[in-house]
């Protein structure tokens, strides 16, 4: 089994109870895969959302292994962006995530597989929701915010602790606000 690097979409989708992400995470934890998050994913995932959503994301981050891009991976990311002609700020996060996946021989788990397939890293895709009603997720007009589907939340507790591989960086400590 190759390690699985969780993309930002998985963490955010899980925090708002989207069925595709919840089911994927339950499957990966049950299978015992090495689950990773990297610096770019943590920064992107915690940059917005409600307190509850960020707390849910934080619980998931704490349950998996934190890894970071080393200089070789950062160089790889730059080269991948240059070769694709994708040098805008929007592509930086995906390039760094792909580079970390490349450096750890990991598969990226994402709702946006095309973003990573183009960079040549293995991808395990998931869907945002189950058809047909998109789980009730809607953007209220003019707010730019998603609303939650009605019904009980899928999972907001603590994920099981995962053993860390020797020689890897510990997860960053979060300050309470």
N, C-alpha and C positions, 0 to 999 in steps of 0.2 A: 504494500500500500504506500502510495506517495503521500507526503503531507498535503494538507489542504489549507490554502491561504484564503481567509474570508475577505471578500471585498466589502466596501462601505455599504453597498446596496443591501447586503444580507443583514448587517447590523441594524441599519435604519429600518428596513422592512420588518425585521423581528420586533423592533421596539414599538411599532404601530400595529402589531399582530397580523401581518399579512400572511395568509396560509402557506404560500409557497416557501417563504423563508423559514417559518416555524417548522414545517415538515422537513425541510432540508437539514436544519440544525438538529432536530430530533434524530434523524437518520444518521448523521455524521457522528454525533455523540454515542449513539447505540453501537455503531460499527467500530468505535475505538480509534478512529483516524487521529493522527497528529494534527491538531487544529492550530492555525497560526493567525495572528493579526500583525500588521506592520505599522510603522510610524505614520505613513500617509493615511492608512485606513483609520487609525485612532484619531488623528487630527481632523479628518473630514467628518467622521461619524459624530464626534462630540462638538462640532462647531455650530450646530443648531438643534432645535427640538425643545420640547418642554422639559421641566425638571424630571418628570417621571420617565420620559423617553430616554434622556441622558443617563438616568440611574439604571434603567434596563440595559442600555448599551454597556455601561460600566461593569455591570454584573457579568455580562458575556465576555468582555475583554479580560476580566479577572480570571475567568475559567479556562482561557486558552493561553497558548504561548505567545509572548510578544517578541518579535524579531525586528531588526532594522536593516536598512540598506547600508551595505559597506561600500567603500570606494569603487570596487569593481562593478557592483550592481548599479551605482549611480552613473558610472561611465556607460554601462549597457543601456540605461534608460535614456541618456542623452543621445546615444547613437540611434536607438530605436525611433525616437522622435524625429531626428534629423532625416533618417532614411524614409520615413513616412511623410515627411513634409508637414508634420503636425507639431508646430513649435509654439502654439498659443498656450496661454495659462491654463485653459481647461483640460489640456491633455497631460499636464505634468503629473497629477496624482495617479492617473492610470499607468503612465510610463513607470513611475516609481514602484507601484504595486506589481506590475509585470516583471520589473527587474528583481524585486525581492523573490517572486515566485521562481524566476529563472535561477537565482543564486541558491535557493534551497531545494531545487528540483521539485517544486510544489505545483499543485493544480489550483488555479484560481476558481473560487466558488462565487458566482455572481449572477445577478439578474440581467446584466449587460454583456453577454459573451462576446459580441462582435468587437467591443473595445479591446479585448485581450487576444482574441484569435488573430487579429491583424498584426500583433506583435510576436506571434509564434509561441505563446506559452499555452500549456494544456488548460482547458476550461471545463468546469462542471457548471452547467447553467440551471437556473431555476426560473419559475415564473413569479410574477408579482402577486397574482391572485388566482383563485379558482374561477373559471367561467360559471355562470353567465353574468353575475351581477358585480363582479370586481369587488366583492366583499363589502360593498357599501362605501368604499373610500371615495370621497368627493372633495374637491377644492371649493370651499365657500367663495362665492363671487367676491373678487377684490381683496381677498385675504392672503392668498398664496399659501394657506395652511391646509393640511389634510384633516379630515374628520375621521374619527374612529368608527368602525362598524358597531352596531349595537350587539349586545351579548357579552358574555364573560371574556376577559382577556385570556390569551392562550397560555402565557407563561411569563411571570415576572419575578420568580424566585431566584435562588442561587443555582447556577449550573454546577454540575459535579466538578470538583477540583481535578485538574489534569497534571500529571507529573511533568516537570520541566526537564528537557534534555540538558545534560551537563555542558557547560561552556557557553550557554546562551544567556543573553541579557535578561535580567528580571523585568517583569512588567513595571511600567512607570507608576509611581505612587501618586494618587490623586489627592489634591487638597479639597477639603470640604468648604463649601461656600457659605 
